[in-house]
Structures are given as C-alpha cells and as structure tokens.
Amino acid sequence: MQKQTGTGLAVALILGSAAFTATPLRAQTAGASKPAEEVYKNIVQLKGMPADQLGPAMTFMSSSLGVECTFCHVAGKMEADDKGAKKTAREMIAMQAAINKDSFRGQLQVTCFSCHRGSQRPVNTPPVLDSDAPAHSAMPAMPAASGAPAVTADQILEKYVAALGGADAIKKVTSRVMKGAIQTGGSESPIELFTKAPNKRVSISNGQSYTAFDGTAGWMGNTGRPAREMSATEADAAGLDAEFSLALRLKEIFPQLRRGRPETIAGAECETLNASRPGRPPVRLYFDKNSGLLVRMVRYADTPVGRVPTQIDYADYREMDGVKSPFRWTLSRTNGRFTIQVKEAKNNVAIEDAKFAKPDGDVK
C-alpha cells in the first residue's frame, strides 16, 4: 500500500478510521462480513480473513519492514505475482502462523515486527559496541520502590474525575462545539467538531470531509459523495473517541481495569491502567501522577498478522464552565499522525441528533 501524507491522511484518520489506499470502493461498501478472497483478487495466505482487515494487515507488514506497497506489489496491478518479494511474504505469513500454532497454542505472539523491527531483512546477530561507553539494556529501568502503598485503579480514576472538575460539574456539560485546526505534514486546515452526550460526535475537516459516530455506528464521507459505514473495528474506535464523559464511564465501558507499571511520558511520571473488554483488544491509559489528568491513550486493532496500535496524546487542558478538557490532541499510527488544536469552544450548545446521522444520499 502506498503511504499517505498531507491533510488527506489526517482527514481520513480522524476518529480511528482505517484510510487504506489499497482498499477499492467495492471493498468499502461490500460489507466487512465478506472474506477477502471475494472482494480482492489473488488472495492466497489470507483466505477467510474479513475483507476490511486486509488493509490493516498490509499496513502492519509495511510498517514492520519499513517498506512501501510497491516493495511486493506491482503499482496499479496489486494482484500480480511478478515480484519475488510477494512470494517471500506469503512464505513468511505461513511460517509465522506455524510458529504461533506450534509454539504458542495459536496465540498471535510472533509477528513480522518480532524479527524485522522496521528493516527489510531481519537482524540475527547482536551489534558490536560502537564506543567505549558500557552497553545499555534496551529495557527501561524499574522504578525504585518508594515504600508507600501503590495506588489502586479506583484511586487513579477518582483523581482523574476530581482533576477534571468533579462528577457533578462534568454531568452539567452535555454538548460541546469546537473549532480549530488540523495539522499534518507541515500543512494546516480548519476543522469543526460537534459532540453530544453520551456518545455522539462528528468532525468536519476543511468544510467537506466528515467523520461521525451517531451513538451506535460510525460513518465517513466527503461533500458531494455517498457516505460509507465504518467497519466494526473503525466504529469501535470511533465510539470510544465519541464518549463525551469518558471519565465517568470508564468502569462501565471496561469491566476489567487494573493498575499497570508506572511510566514516564515527556518527563512526567504517569500512573497507568490496563483496560479490557470481552472479545476486544486492550486499551492502555496514562494519567499524569501530579495532575491526575489523562495524557495518553493507546488502543489496538487486531489483524491476522499482528496488532496495529493507535496512540492519542492529550494536552493543553483548559477549564470551561468548571470542567477541564484537552484543547490539543495528537493521533499517531504506524502510517501517519496528525494534531488537532482547538482554538475556540462552547459548552451546552443545542445540537440536533440529525447532525450525527449518516445521510441517505450524498453528503451535503
């Protein structure tokens, strides 16, 4: 797949959408339940995989090897087997599946990235020292025990709610309209976001690119073109992003919340929570140890060849009507990143539910 750059990527990535250039229009509209071989041509090793997972799987392999789509595929003729690298890739997929089946009881523990680490050729020997300085372990040092009792998951959440302004203040805000800019690849374009409790959200980039979650399902579209429904994976991510009062709903959304190992982000010590839901990949949450505010969320999308991460960093918290919210967030994936900077916002604006609904015809 050809990697995207510029504002077009940012628009497509908002709210966790896939944005894979190799996905044909018929694959976008044919439905995620169809197997890949019924939507794409010449599928060999990934037969039976849902068609909407092919794009994420290709992105995972591309990022793991640090290559573009044309490393294996013929441009404009993706189904062709002209390149030897494509045959090798199929052999590697089969090898990976066999290792996981035979050694890890079918669990996806070994992936392309396990050996390649962003290189076309896997590394099989350790590097020699390149200076007189002692070698350093790649593993981060464990924090020293302070002697104080570790905080619990409930205490981390309670501090988060208090940092935002408290449960009562949070409940008084039921909608928010924001205007700002989306920044990516050195360019910037305007963006508007309309959000409404409990979980409705639509973003409009440059006045023409729409990404929305209507409380039940997600959709995307551009002005003058028919909107398309999001895949199940995309909609799950969009629904999480659309949670208007996430702090109050975390325990409901994630039946299992447990404290993880503390980590440091941009020099700030953070408490972490590992959040789990049945049948879905985990989500990791990072809270500033001093302020209690959420500074990072990392979620994952499963593919047949490995998990694809999405990282969202929150910053520039500002108080409005007694409640703090981030005015800046950066979404990063293996194939691109963008930042949204809110410049103005207003709470408790009347927003009709029709604002979030997928249009029957072209997006207007």
C-alpha positions as CSV (number, residue, x, y, z in Angstrom):
1,M,0.0,0.0,0.0
2,Q,1.2,3.5,-0.8
3,K,1.6,5.5,2.4
4,Q,-0.4,8.8,2.5
5,T,0.9,12.2,3.5
6,G,-0.6,15.6,3.9
7,T,-4.0,16.8,5.0
8,G,-5.8,14.0,3.2
9,L,-4.3,11.4,5.6
10,A,-5.3,13.4,8.6
11,V,-8.9,13.8,7.5
12,A,-9.2,10.1,6.9
13,L,-7.5,9.1,10.2
14,I,-9.8,11.2,12.5
15,L,-11.8,9.1,15.0
16,G,-9.8,5.9,14.2
17,S,-10.8,5.3,10.6
18,A,-8.7,3.0,8.5
19,A,-7.8,5.1,5.5
20,F,-6.0,2.4,3.4
21,T,-5.3,3.4,-0.2
22,A,-5.3,-0.2,-1.4
23,T,-8.9,-0.6,-0.4
24,P,-11.2,-0.5,-3.5
25,L,-14.5,1.3,-3.4
26,R,-16.4,-2.0,-3.6
27,A,-14.5,-3.3,-0.6
28,Q,-15.6,-0.2,1.4
29,T,-19.2,-0.8,0.6
30,A,-19.4,-4.6,0.2
31,G,-19.5,-5.2,3.9
32,A,-17.0,-6.4,6.4
33,S,-18.5,-9.9,6.6
34,K,-17.3,-11.0,3.2
35,P,-14.0,-12.9,3.1
36,A,-11.1,-11.1,1.5
37,E,-10.9,-13.5,-1.5
38,E,-14.4,-12.5,-2.5
39,V,-13.5,-8.8,-2.6
40,Y,-9.9,-8.8,-3.8
41,K,-8.1,-10.7,-6.5
42,N,-5.5,-13.4,-5.9
43,I,-5.7,-13.8,-2.2
44,V,-3.6,-16.9,-1.1
45,Q,-2.4,-16.9,2.5
46,L,-5.1,-14.7,4.0
47,K,-8.1,-16.5,2.7
48,G,-11.1,-16.4,5.0
49,M,-10.0,-13.1,6.6
50,P,-12.7,-10.4,6.6
51,A,-12.1,-8.1,3.7
52,D,-11.9,-5.0,5.9
53,Q,-8.9,-6.4,7.7
54,L,-6.8,-6.7,4.6
55,G,-5.8,-3.0,4.6
56,P,-4.8,-3.0,8.3
57,A,-2.8,-6.3,7.8
58,M,-0.9,-4.8,4.8
59,T,-0.2,-1.6,6.9
60,F,1.2,-3.8,9.7
61,M,3.5,-5.6,7.3
62,S,4.6,-2.4,5.6
63,S,5.5,-0.7,8.8
64,S,7.2,-3.8,10.2
65,L,9.6,-4.0,7.2
66,G,9.8,-0.2,6.6
67,V,8.7,-0.5,3.0
68,E,6.1,0.8,0.7
69,C,3.4,-1.2,-1.1
70,T,5.4,-1.5,-4.3
71,F,8.1,-3.5,-2.5
72,C,5.9,-6.5,-3.0
73,H,3.1,-5.3,-5.4
74,V,3.1,-4.0,-8.9
75,A,1.7,-0.5,-8.9
76,G,-1.7,-0.3,-10.4
77,K,-1.9,-4.1,-10.6
78,M,-1.8,-5.2,-7.0
79,E,-3.0,-8.8,-7.7
80,A,0.0,-9.6,-10.0
81,D,2.7,-12.0,-8.8
82,D,5.5,-10.5,-10.8
83,K,7.8,-9.7,-7.8
84,G,9.7,-12.3,-5.8
85,A,9.1,-10.3,-2.6
86,K,5.4,-11.1,-2.8
87,K,6.1,-14.9,-2.9
88,T,8.5,-14.5,0.1
89,A,5.9,-12.5,2.0
90,R,3.4,-15.4,1.6
91,E,6.0,-17.8,2.9
92,M,6.7,-15.6,5.9
93,I,3.0,-15.4,6.7
94,A,2.8,-19.2,6.6
95,M,5.9,-19.5,8.8
96,Q,4.6,-17.0,11.3
97,A,1.2,-18.9,11.5
98,A,3.0,-22.2,12.0
99,I,5.3,-20.8,14.8
100,N,2.3,-19.4,16.7
101,K,0.3,-22.6,16.2
102,D,3.1,-25.0,17.3
103,S,4.8,-22.9,20.0
104,F,2.1,-20.5,21.4
105,R,-1.1,-22.6,21.2
106,G,-2.4,-20.5,18.3
107,Q,-2.0,-17.1,20.1
108,L,-0.5,-14.4,18.0
109,Q,2.8,-13.9,19.8
110,V,5.3,-13.8,16.9
111,T,4.7,-11.2,14.2
112,C,6.7,-9.7,11.3
113,F,7.9,-7.0,13.7
114,S,9.3,-9.5,16.1
115,C,12.3,-10.1,13.7
116,H,12.3,-7.2,11.2
117,R,11.9,-4.2,13.5
118,G,11.4,-1.8,10.6
119,S,14.1,-3.4,8.4
120,Q,13.7,-5.3,5.1
121,R,16.0,-8.0,6.4
122,P,15.6,-9.4,10.0
123,V,18.5,-9.0,12.4
124,N,20.0,-12.3,13.6
125,T,23.2,-11.1,15.3
126,P,23.7,-8.6,18.2
127,P,25.6,-5.4,17.3
128,V,29.2,-4.7,18.3
129,L,29.9,-1.8,20.6
130,D,30.5,1.5,18.8
131,S,32.1,3.4,21.7
132,D,34.0,2.8,24.9
133,A,30.9,3.5,26.9
134,P,29.3,0.5,28.6
135,A,26.4,-1.2,26.8
136,H,22.9,-0.2,28.0
137,S,20.0,-2.5,28.2
138,A,17.1,-1.7,25.9
139,M,14.7,-2.4,28.7
140,P,13.8,0.6,30.9
141,A,14.9,0.5,34.4
142,M,12.3,-0.4,37.0
143,P,11.4,2.4,39.3
144,A,12.7,2.1,42.8
145,A,10.3,1.1,45.5
146,S,9.2,4.1,47.5
147,G,7.8,2.2,50.5
148,A,4.4,3.9,50.0
149,P,1.5,1.7,49.2
150,A,0.7,1.5,45.5
151,V,-2.5,3.4,44.4
152,T,-5.4,1.3,43.2
153,A,-7.3,1.6,39.9
154,D,-10.2,3.2,41.7
155,Q,-8.0,5.8,43.2
156,I,-6.5,6.7,39.8
157,L,-10.0,7.1,38.4
158,E,-11.2,9.2,41.4
159,K,-8.2,11.5,41.0
160,Y,-8.9,11.8,37.2
161,V,-12.6,12.8,37.8
162,A,-11.5,15.3,40.5
163,A,-8.9,16.8,38.2
164,L,-11.5,17.4,35.5
165,G,-13.7,19.3,38.0
166,G,-15.7,16.6,39.7
167,A,-18.6,14.4,38.7
168,D,-21.3,16.9,39.4
169,A,-19.6,19.6,37.2
170,I,-18.9,17.0,34.4
171,K,-22.6,15.9,34.3
172,K,-23.8,19.6,33.8
173,V,-22.0,19.7,30.4
174,T,-23.9,17.8,27.8
175,S,-22.6,19.1,24.5
176,R,-19.6,21.0,23.1
177,V,-18.8,22.7,19.8
178,M,-15.2,23.2,18.9
179,K,-13.3,25.0,16.1
180,G,-9.7,24.8,15.4
181,A,-7.0,23.5,13.0
182,I,-5.8,20.0,12.0
183,Q,-2.1,19.9,11.4
184,T,-0.2,17.3,9.5
185,G,2.8,17.0,7.1
186,G,3.6,20.7,7.6
187,S,0.1,21.8,6.4
188,E,-2.9,23.1,8.3
189,S,-6.6,23.1,7.6
190,P,-9.7,24.2,9.5
191,I,-11.8,21.7,11.5
192,E,-15.1,21.8,13.4
193,L,-16.1,19.2,16.0
194,F,-19.6,18.7,17.3
195,T,-20.0,16.4,20.4
196,K,-23.0,15.5,22.4
197,A,-23.6,13.2,25.4
198,P,-23.5,10.3,25.8
199,N,-21.5,9.3,22.7
200,K,-22.3,11.3,19.5
201,R,-19.6,13.1,17.6
202,V,-18.9,14.5,14.1
203,S,-15.8,16.2,12.8
204,I,-15.8,18.3,9.6
205,S,-12.4,19.0,8.1
206,N,-11.9,21.8,5.6
207,G,-15.7,22.0,5.4
208,Q,-16.0,18.9,3.3
209,S,-14.6,15.7,4.9
210,Y,-17.0,14.2,7.5
211,T,-16.2,11.6,10.2
212,A,-19.0,10.7,12.6
213,F,-20.4,8.4,15.2
214,D,-24.1,8.6,15.8
215,G,-24.2,6.8,19.1
216,T,-24.5,3.4,17.6
217,A,-22.5,3.3,14.3
218,G,-19.8,5.3,12.6
219,W,-19.7,6.7,9.1
220,M,-17.4,8.7,6.8
221,G,-17.9,10.8,3.7
222,N,-17.0,13.8,1.6
223,T,-19.2,16.6,0.3
224,G,-20.9,15.5,-3.0
225,R,-20.2,11.8,-2.5
226,P,-22.2,9.0,-0.7
227,A,-21.2,8.3,2.9
228,R,-19.9,4.9,3.9
229,E,-20.4,3.0,7.1
230,M,-17.3,2.3,9.1
231,S,-16.1,-1.3,9.6
232,A,-16.7,-2.9,13.1
233,T,-13.1,-2.1,14.0
234,E,-13.3,1.5,12.9
235,A,-16.7,2.0,14.6
236,D,-15.4,0.6,17.9
237,A,-12.5,3.2,17.9
238,A,-14.8,6.0,16.8
239,G,-17.3,5.1,19.6
240,L,-14.6,5.3,22.2
241,D,-13.5,8.7,20.9
242,A,-17.1,9.9,21.0
243,E,-17.5,9.2,24.7
244,F,-18.5,12.6,26.0
245,S,-17.8,11.9,29.7
246,L,-15.2,9.2,29.4
247,A,-14.0,9.7,33.0
248,L,-17.4,8.8,34.4
249,R,-17.9,5.8,32.0
250,L,-14.6,4.1,32.1
251,K,-15.7,1.4,34.6
252,E,-18.8,0.7,32.6
253,I,-17.0,0.5,29.3
254,F,-14.2,-1.6,30.6
255,P,-15.3,-4.4,33.0
256,Q,-11.7,-5.0,34.0
257,L,-9.4,-2.1,35.0
258,R,-6.1,-2.9,36.6
259,R,-3.1,-0.7,37.5
260,G,-0.1,-1.2,35.3
261,R,3.5,-0.3,35.7
262,P,4.2,3.4,36.1
263,E,5.9,5.1,33.1
264,T,7.3,8.4,32.2
265,I,5.9,10.5,29.3
266,A,7.7,13.7,28.2
267,G,9.4,13.9,31.6
268,A,6.1,13.4,33.6
269,E,5.6,10.4,35.8
270,C,2.4,8.6,34.9
271,E,0.1,6.1,36.5
272,T,-1.2,3.5,34.0
273,L,-4.4,1.5,33.7
274,N,-4.8,-1.6,31.5
275,A,-8.5,-1.6,30.4
276,S,-10.1,-4.8,29.0
277,R,-13.4,-5.7,27.3
278,P,-14.6,-9.2,26.3
279,G,-13.6,-10.1,22.7
280,R,-11.7,-6.8,22.0
281,P,-8.1,-5.7,22.2
282,P,-7.0,-4.0,25.4
283,V,-6.6,-0.2,25.9
284,R,-3.9,1.4,27.9
285,L,-4.4,4.7,29.7
286,Y,-1.8,7.0,31.1
287,F,-2.5,9.6,33.8
288,D,-0.2,12.4,35.0
289,K,0.8,11.4,38.5
290,N,0.7,15.0,39.7
291,S,-2.3,16.5,38.0
292,G,-4.3,13.2,37.6
293,L,-5.3,14.2,34.0
294,L,-5.3,11.7,31.2
295,V,-2.3,12.4,28.9
296,R,-2.3,9.3,26.7
297,M,-4.4,6.5,25.4
298,V,-3.1,3.6,23.4
299,R,-5.6,1.3,21.7
300,Y,-5.1,-1.6,19.3
301,A,-6.8,-3.2,16.3
302,D,-6.4,-6.9,15.7
303,T,-5.3,-8.1,12.3
304,P,-4.4,-11.7,11.2
305,V,-0.7,-10.8,11.3
306,G,-0.5,-8.6,14.4
307,R,-2.0,-5.8,16.4
308,V,-1.9,-2.3,15.0
309,P,-1.5,0.4,17.7
310,T,-3.1,3.9,17.7
311,Q,-1.8,6.4,20.2
312,I,-3.6,9.6,21.3
313,D,-1.7,12.2,23.3
314,Y,-3.8,14.8,25.1
315,A,-2.5,18.2,26.1
316,D,-3.4,21.9,26.6
317,Y,-6.2,21.2,29.2
318,R,-8.4,24.3,29.7
319,E,-11.3,24.9,32.1
320,M,-14.7,25.8,30.7
321,D,-17.8,26.1,32.9
322,G,-15.9,24.4,35.8
323,V,-14.7,21.4,33.7
324,K,-11.3,20.8,32.1
325,S,-10.9,19.3,28.7
326,P,-7.9,19.0,26.3
327,F,-7.6,21.6,23.6
328,R,-4.9,19.7,21.8
329,W,-4.5,16.0,20.9
330,T,-2.2,14.1,18.6
331,L,-3.2,10.8,17.0
332,S,-0.3,8.6,15.9
333,R,-0.3,5.4,13.9
334,T,2.4,3.4,12.2
335,N,1.5,5.0,8.8
336,G,0.9,8.6,9.9
337,R,0.0,11.2,12.5
338,F,-1.9,14.4,12.9
339,T,-2.6,17.0,15.6
340,I,-5.9,18.8,16.3
341,Q,-5.5,22.2,18.1
342,V,-8.8,23.7,19.3
343,K,-8.9,27.5,19.1
344,E,-12.4,28.1,20.4
345,A,-15.0,26.0,22.2
346,K,-18.5,26.4,23.7
347,N,-20.4,24.1,26.0
348,N,-24.1,23.2,26.2
349,V,-24.9,24.2,22.6
350,A,-28.2,22.8,21.3
351,I,-27.3,20.2,18.6
352,E,-29.9,18.2,16.8
353,D,-29.3,14.4,16.6
354,A,-29.7,14.7,12.8
355,K,-26.3,16.4,12.8
356,F,-24.7,13.0,13.5
357,A,-26.8,10.8,11.3
358,K,-25.5,9.2,8.1
359,P,-27.1,10.8,5.1
360,D,-29.2,8.6,2.8
361,G,-27.6,10.1,-0.3
362,D,-24.6,12.3,-1.0
363,V,-23.0,14.2,1.9
364,K,-24.1,17.9,1.8
